[in-house]
Amino acid sequence: MSDPGDNLRRLTDLYATMARIRAFEETALAAHKAGEIPGPLHVSIGQEAVAAGICINLRIDDRITSNHRGHGHAIAKGAEPKRMMAELYGRASGYCRGKGGSMHIADFSVGMLGANGVVAGGIPIAVGAAQGLKLQKSDAIAVCMFGDGAINRGPFLEGLNWAALFKLPVLFVCEDNGVAAFTRADSVTAGPGVTERAKALGVAAITVDGNNVMAVDGAASEAVAAVRRGEGPHLLHVRTYRITGHTSTDPAAWRPAEEVDEARTRDPIKRLGAVLAERGVAPAELDKIIDAAKAEMASARTQANAAAWPAPGVAFEDVQDTGAVAWSK
């Protein structure tokens, strides 16, 4: 018989992960507004339950690929916020030594194969990783996070077809916030949608409430276990809502205020907080988790702001070798 405290601890861990993701995103937005971070950011405020609910079911040797809105995925998989923030700032201590920025954070040590600025670009990478794991006879799996816009791109069909054909250990996660950049997804997507497309290729697929982290956790637990048992690829269609605009420079004035207000009532952090309160967790304890997350990310911002810039010469490293290049001032 399981310890009832185990479930409470798991829920508290999910709450803490979502709080850390939210704090990172809000801190990064504030830093961008203050002119500290060059270039726009794609944040995931409102979508935290997806990253937290999926990644709590993964091992460190499981691989994930992300999309252009990948900060939350990286944090949930175990990446270090300080190195992530430094990368956003373009500093030498960042994950890509300041050369990748927001959309290209990767940490192979925790199985984070990278965010990707190309829509659907992570799908073939995850499928390739899954094929490699199968060839190695590993029971680790690959998980691919992508948005609703990706299902209308070629790599979606190609990736799912290949994964199904070779029964690869990959979990596809469609993080559906209903909008591809500024375009309503249902206005450019024919047919019944992503789950039916997946099923047509023989990939088991279900839809889940992406603003309910307990629902995401439950669905992911079953899907991950099935994939790990060798039952082939699975897909989770996770419906969520992005509170902020497409980028840090987008005020999202094109969305009705009532729509955003309604979405705020389904905030995944507040929803789980209410559940924890019902189960006896004191409000002060929840506040302590939120405050700790904010303090952690404030420290990451301070350190990133003070970190060294990359030396000019490293601009020629980590790129295709086209021969000797002489650096001149």
Secondary structure by P-SEA (a helix, b strand, c coil): cccaaaaaaaaaaaaaaaaaaaaaaaaaaaaaaaccccccccccccaaaaaaaaaccccccbbbbbccccaaaaaaacccaaaaaaaaaccccccccccccccbbbbccccccbbbcccccaaaaaaaaaaaaaaaccccbbbbbbcccccccaaaaaaaaaaaaaccbbbbbbccccccccccccccccccccaaaaaaacbbbbbcccccaaaaaaaaaaaaaaaaacccbbbbbbbbbbccccccccccccccaaaaaaaaaacaaaaaaaaaaaacccaaaaaaaaaaaaaaaaaaaaaaaacccccccccccccccccbbbbcc
